[in-house]
Amino acid sequence: MTPPACRLYLITPPAIADMPAFLIVLEAALSAGDVAALQVRLKNISDAQVEGAVRAILPVAQKHGVAVILNDRADLAARSGCDGVHIGQGDGTVAAARKTMGPNAMIGVTCHDSRHLAMEASEAGADYVAFGPFFETSTKQAVTPTPEVETLSIWQEVMSTPCVAIGGITADYCRPLVEAGADFLAVSSYVWAHPQGPAVGVKALLAEIDAGLKARG
């Protein structure tokens, strides 16, 4: 039996000051190798600015076959043409997001360190559940305990809904998450702030993902 793959799931920086410059960086990152999805996660800007950012990003992502997912807001995700939405525990229900986004949209749910929350999300029809943060991250403040890596292994044993590992993930630390059964690794600052550029960051992550999958067997 072929083990499930693990793919890369990028998250935008929380602020994009220069969109034309970011689109060049994004093109480089997505050209570097297999990326499954890009979550648009922009904070402290207006709805109109979020929509404008999504509409600028969409053509680049679509060129590479990358799904665009908006953080938090199903209404904005639907209005701006996103492929899906990622909701937190305080952002409404999977059912409400599905009603807004339609039957074919991708809906993911933040579940922190809780398999119980993940099971509830899965049973409600979520397309994936996200566990984390696994490591310290400046992108998002941890409000719950750090999940054990074994959370991913246990999830794979009992559930079929894909799981995403998130939080402070770098090429140096990601292999145990892949080996444990993560279907996706959600990464932000490691790629965008990589000293050698985002393409090098993506390639480094993909190399470790490949190594982890081989170890997973």
TORTI-524595 format. One record per atom (N, C-alpha, C): residue in three letters; x negated, y negated, z negated. Coordinates in steps of 0.2 Angstrom, whole numbers, plus 2048, in hexadecimal, padded with zeros to 3 digits. Layout:
N
ALAXYZ
...
//
This chain:
217
MET7FC806800
MET800800800
MET7FC7FA800
THR7FD7F5805
THR7F97EF805
THR7FB7EA7FF
PRO7F67E87FB
PRO7F87E37F6
PRO7FA7DD7F9
PRO7FF7D97F5
PRO8017D37F8
PRO7FB7CE7F9
ALA7FC7C97FD
ALA7F77C47FF
ALA7F77BF7F9
CYS7F27BB7F9
CYS7F27B57F5
CYS7F07AF7F9
ARG7F47AA7F9
ARG7F37A47FE
ARG7F279E7FA
LEU7F07997FE
LEU7EE7927FB
LEU7F478E7FB
TYR7F678A7F6
TYR7FB7867F5
TYR7F977F7F3
LEU7F877A7F7
LEU7F57747F6
LEU7FA76F7F3
ILE7F876B7EE
ILE7FC7657EB
ILE7F975F7ED
THR7FC75A7EF
THR7F97537F1
THR7F77507EA
PRO7F274B7EB
PRO7F17477E5
PRO7F77437E3
PRO7F77417DD
PRO7FD73E7DA
PRO7FE7377DD
ALA7F97347E0
ALA7FA72E7E3
ALA7F672E7EA
ILE7F972B7EF
ILE7F572A7F5
ILE7F57237F7
ALA7F07207F6
ALA7EF7187F7
ALA7EF7177FF
ASP7EC71B803
ASP7EB71A80A
ASP7ED72080E
MET7F3720810
MET7F6725813
MET7F272781A
PRO7F072381E
PRO7ED725824
PRO7E6728822
ALA7E372681D
ALA7DD72981B
ALA7DE730818
PHE7E3731815
PHE7E5737812
PHE7E773C817
LEU7EA73A81C
LEU7EC73F822
LEU7E6742825
ILE7E173E826
ILE7DB740828
ILE7D8746824
VAL7D874481D
VAL7D5749818
VAL7DA750818
LEU7E074F819
LEU7E5754819
LEU7E475981F
GLU7E3755825
GLU7E175982B
GLU7DB75D82A
ALA7D675B827
ALA7D075E826
ALA7D1764821
ALA7D576381C
ALA7D6769817
ALA7DA76E81A
LEU7E076D81E
LEU7E4772821
LEU7E0775827
SER7DB77282A
SER7D8775830
SER7D277A82D
ALA7D177A827
ALA7CC77E824
ALA7CD785823
GLY7D4787823
GLY7D678E822
GLY7DD78E820
ASP7DF79481E
ASP7E679681C
ASP7E9792816
VAL7ED78E817
VAL7F178A812
VAL7F878C813
ALA7FC78E80E
ALA80379080E
ALA80778A80E
ALA806786809
ALA80B781807
ALA80777A805
LEU80A775805
LEU80876F803
LEU80E76B7FF
GLN80C76B7F8
GLN8117677F4
GLN8107607F4
VAL81575C7F6
VAL8147547F5
VAL8167527EE
ARG8117507EA
ARG81274F7E3
ARG8107487E2
LEU8147437E3
LEU81273C7E2
LEU8167397DC
LYS8127357D8
LYS8157327D2
LYS81572B7D2
ASN81A7287CF
ASN81B7217CE
ASN81C71D7D4
ILE81F71F7D9
ILE82171C7DF
ILE82871C7E0
SER82B7187E5
SER8327187E6
SER83471E7EB
ASP83B71F7EB
ASP83D7257EF
ASP83B7237F6
ALA83C71D7F9
ALA83A71B7FF
ALA83371D801
GLN82F71C7FC
GLN82771D7FD
GLN8267247FE
VAL82A7287F9
VAL8297307FA
VAL82B732801
GLU831730803
GLU833732809
GLU82E73080F
GLY82C72A80F
GLY827728813
GLY82172C813
ALA81E72E80E
ALA81973280D
ALA81A739810
VAL82073C80E
VAL821743811
VAL822742819
ARG82573D81B
ARG82673D823
ARG81F73C826
ALA81A739823
ALA813738826
ALA81073F825
ILE811743820
ILE80D74981F
ILE81074F823
LEU81674F824
LEU81A754827
LEU81675682E
PRO815752832
PRO812754839
PRO80B757838
VAL807755834
VAL801758833
VAL80275F830
ALA80676082B
ALA807767828
ALA80A76B82D
GLN80F769831
GLN81376D836
GLN80E76F83B
LYS80976B83D
LYS80476D842
LYS801774840
HIS800774839
HIS7FC77A837
HIS800780834
GLY80777F835
GLY80B784832
GLY80C78482B
VAL80B77E827
VAL80B77E820
VAL81177B81E
ALA81577F819
ALA81B77C816
ALA81A776812
VAL81E771812
VAL81E76B80E
VAL82376C809
ILE82176B803
ILE82676C7FD
ILE8257657F9
LEU82B7637F7
LEU82B75D7F3
LEU82C75E7EC
ASN82875B7E7
ASN82975C7E0
ASN82F7597DD
ASP83275C7D9
ASP8387597D5
ASP83E7587D8
ARG83F7557DE
ARG8457527E0
ARG8487567E7
ALA84D75A7E5
ALA85075D7EB
ALA8537597F0
ASP8567537ED
ASP85A74F7F2
ASP85574B7F6
LEU84F7497F4
LEU84A7467F8
LEU84774B7FD
ALA8467517FA
ALA8437567FF
ALA848757805
ALA84E758803
ALA853759809
ALA85375380E
ARG85374D80B
ARG85474780F
ARG84E746813
SER848748811
SER842746815
SER83F74C819
GLY843752819
GLY84275781E
GLY83D75C81B
CYS83C75D814
CYS837761812
CYS839769812
ASP83576D812
ASP837774813
ASP83977780C
GLY838773807
GLY83A776800
GLY8397717FB
VAL83A7737F4
VAL83976F7EF
VAL8377737E9
HIS8337707E5
HIS8307737DF
HIS83376F7D9
ILE8377737D5
ILE83A7707CF
ILE8377727C8
GLY83776D7C4
GLY83576F7BD
GLY83B7717B9
GLN8397727B2
GLN83F7757AE
GLN84476F7AD
GLY8427697AE
GLY8477637AD
GLY8497607B3
ASP8487637B9
ASP84A7617BF
ASP8517647C2
GLY8557677BE
GLY85B76A7C1
GLY85A7717C2
THR85F7747C4
THR85F77B7C5
THR85E77E7CC
VAL85C7847CD
VAL85B7877D3
VAL8617867D8
ALA8677887D5
ALA86D7887D8
ALA86E7817DB
ALA86D77C7D7
ALA86E7757DA
ALA8697737DF
ALA8637757DE
ALA85E7747E4
ALA8607777EA
ARG86277E7E9
ARG8647817EF
ARG86A77E7F3
LYS86F77C7EF
LYS8757787F2
LYS8727727F6
THR86E76F7F3
THR86B7687F6
THR86776A7FC
MET86376F7FC
MET85E770801
MET860775806
GLY865779805
GLY86777E80A
GLY864785808
PRO86778A80C
PRO86579180B
PRO85E79380D
ASN85B78F811
ASN854791814
ASN84F78D811
ALA85078980C
ALA84B785809
ALA847789804
MET841787803
MET83C78B7FE
MET83D7877F7
ILE83F78B7F2
ILE8407887EC
ILE83B78B7E7
GLY8377877E3
GLY83278A7DE
GLY8347867D8
VAL83278A7D2
VAL8347887CC
VAL82E7887C7
THR82C7837C3
THR8277837BE
THR82A7877B8
CYS82678C7B6
CYS8287907B1
CYS8237907AB
HIS81E78C7AB
HIS81878B7A6
HIS8157927A4
ASP81679479E
ASP81379B79C
ASP8187A079B
SER81E79F79D
SER8247A379B
SER8277A77A1
ARG8267AE7A0
ARG8297B37A4
ARG8307B37A4
HIS8337B179E
HIS83A7B079D
HIS83D7AB7A2
LEU83A7A57A2
LEU83C7A07A6
LEU83C7A27AE
ALA8367A57AF
ALA8357A87B6
ALA83A7AD7B8
MET83C7B17B4
MET8417B67B5
MET8487B37B7
GLU8497AE7B3
GLU8507AA7B4
GLU8507A77BA
ALA84A7A37BC
ALA8497A07C2
ALA84A7A57C8
SER8477AB7C8
SER8477B07CD
SER84E7B27CE
GLU8527B47C8
GLU8587B67C9
GLU85D7B17CC
ALA85B7AA7CB
ALA85F7A57CD
ALA85E7A47D5
GLY8597A77D8
GLY8587A77DF
GLY8527A37E1
ALA84D7A17DC
ALA84779D7DE
ALA8437A27E2
ASP83F79E7E7
ASP83B7A27EC
ASP8347A37E9
TYR83279F7E4
TYR82C7A17E0
TYR82C79E7D9
VAL8287A07D5
VAL82879D7CE
VAL82079B7CD
ALA81F7967C9
ALA8197947C8
ALA8177947C0
PHE8117977BF
PHE80F7987B8
PHE8087937B8
GLY8087907B2
GLY80278C7B1
GLY8047867AC
PRO7FF7827AB
PRO7F87827AE
PRO7F47877AA
PHE7F078A7AF
PHE7EB78F7AC
PHE7E578C7A9
PHE7E37867AC
PHE7DD7837AA
PHE7DE77C7A9
GLU7DA7787A6
GLU7DB7717A4
GLU7DB76D7AB
THR7DF7697AB
THR7E07657B1
THR7E275E7B0
SER7DF7597B4
SER7E17527B3
SER7E77507B7
THR7EA7557BB
THR7EF7537BF
THR7F67547BC
LYS7F67587B7
LYS7FD7597B4
LYS7FB75B7AC
GLN7FE7577A8
GLN7FD7597A1
GLN80175F79F
ALA7FD76379B
ALA80076A799
ALA805768793
VAL80B76B793
VAL81076A78E
VAL81277178B
THR80F77678D
THR81077D78A
THR80978178A
PRO809786786
PRO80378A786
PRO80078C78C
THR7FA78D78D
THR7F7790793
THR7F9797794
PRO7FB79979A
PRO7FD7A079B
PRO7F77A479B
GLU7F87AB799
GLU7F37B0799
GLU7F37B27A1
VAL7ED7B47A3
VAL7EC7B67AA
VAL7F07BC7AB
GLU7F17C07A6
GLU7F57C67A6
GLU7FD7C57A8
THR7FF7BF7A7
THR8067BD7A9
THR8077BE7B0
LEU8027BD7B4
LEU8027BE7BC
LEU8037C67BD
SER7FF7CA7BA
SER7FF7D17BB
SER8067D47B9
ILE8087D27B3
ILE80E7D47B1
ILE8147D27B5
TRP8147CC7B8
TRP8197CA7BC
TRP8197CE7C3
GLN8137D07C5
GLN8137D47CB
GLN8167DB7CA
GLU8157DD7C4
GLU8177E47C3
GLU81F7E47C3
VAL8227DF7C0
VAL8297E07BF
VAL82D7DC7C3
MET82B7D77C7
MET82F7D27CB
MET82C7D27D2
SER8307D07D7
SER82E7D07DE
SER82E7C87E0
THR8317C47DD
THR8307BD7DE
THR8297BA7DE
PRO8267B77E3
PRO81F7B57E3
PRO81E7B07DD
CYS8187B17DB
CYS8157AC7D5
CYS8107A87D7
VAL8107A27D5
VAL80A79D7D6
VAL80779B7D0
ALA80079B7D0
ALA7FC7997CB
ALA7FA7927CC
ILE7FA78E7C7
ILE7F97877C7
ILE7F57847C1
GLY7F277F7C2
GLY7EF77B7BD
GLY7E777C7BC
GLY7E37777BF
GLY7DC7777BE
GLY7D877C7C2
ILE7DB77F7C7
ILE7D87847CB
ILE7D37827CF
THR7CD7857CF
THR7C77837D3
THR7C578A7D6
ALA7C07897DB
ALA7BD78F7DE
ALA7B97937D8
ASP7B77907D3
ASP7B37937CE
ASP7B77977C9
TYR7BE7967C9
TYR7C27997C4
TYR7C879D7C7
CYS7C979D7CD
CYS7CF79F7D0
CYS7CF7A77D1
ARG7C97AA7D2
ARG7C97B17D3
ARG7CD7B67CE
PRO7CD7B57C8
PRO7D17B97C3
PRO7D87B87C4
LEU7DA7B27C6
LEU7E27B17C8
LEU7E47B57CE
VAL7DF7B57D3
VAL7E17B97D9
VAL7E17C17D7
GLU7DC7C37D3
GLU7DC7CA7D2
GLU7E27CC7CD
ALA7E47C77C9
ALA7EA7C97C5
ALA7F07C97C8
GLY7F17C77CF
GLY7F77C77D2
GLY7FA7C17D5
ALA7F77BB7D4
ALA7FA7B57D7
ALA7FB7B67DE
ASP8017B47E0
ASP8037B47E7
ASP8007AD7EB
PHE8007A87E7
PHE7FE7A17E9
PHE7FA79E7E4
LEU7F579A7E6
LEU7F17967E1
LEU7F278F7E3
ALA7F578B7DE
ALA7F77847DF
ALA7F17807DD
VAL7EE77C7E2
VAL7E87787E0
VAL7E97717E3
SER7E676C7DF
SER7E77657E1
SER7E07627E1
SER7DE7607DB
SER7D875B7DB
SER7D175F7DD
TYR7D17657DC
TYR7CB7697DE
TYR7CA7687E6
VAL7CF7687EA
VAL7CE7677F1
VAL7CD75F7F3
TRP7D275B7F0
TRP7D17547F2
TRP7CB7507F0
ALA7C97527EA
ALA7C374F7E7
ALA7BC7537E8
HIS7BD7587EC
HIS7B775C7ED
HIS7B17587F0
PRO7AB7587ED
PRO7A57547EF
PRO7A37557F6
GLN7A575A7F9
GLN7A375C800
GLN7A975B805
GLY7AE759802
GLY7B4758806
GLY7B975D805
PRO7BF75C807
PRO7C5761806
PRO7C476780A
ALA7C1767810
ALA7C176D814
ALA7BC772810
VAL7B776F80D
VAL7B277480A
VAL7B6777804
GLY7BA773800
GLY7BE7757FA
GLY7C277B7FC
VAL7C677A802
VAL7CB77F804
VAL7C7785806
LYS7C178580A
LYS7BE78B80C
LYS7BB78E805
ALA7B978B800
ALA7B678E7FA
ALA7BC7927F7
LEU7C278F7F6
LEU7C77927F3
LEU7C97987F7
LEU7CA7987FE
LEU7CC79E802
LEU7C77A3801
ALA7C07A2801
ALA7BB7A7800
ALA7BC7AB7F9
GLU7BE7A77F4
GLU7BF7AA7ED
GLU7C67AE7ED
ILE7CB7AB7F1
ILE7D17AF7F2
ILE7D07B67F5
ASP7CC7B67FA
ASP7CA7BC7FE
ASP7C67C17FA
ALA7C27BE7F6
ALA7BE7C37F1
ALA7C27C67EC
GLY7C77C17E9
GLY7CC7C47E4
GLY7D07C97E7
LEU7D37C87ED
LEU7D77CD7F0
LEU7D47D47F1
LYS7CD7D37F3
LYS7C97DA7F4
LYS7C97DD7EE
ALA7C87D97E8
ALA7C77DD7E2
ALA7CE7DF7DF
ARG7D37DC7E1
ARG7DA7DE7DF
ARG7DB7E57E3
GLY7D87E67E9
GLY7D97EC7EC
GLY7E07EE7EF
//
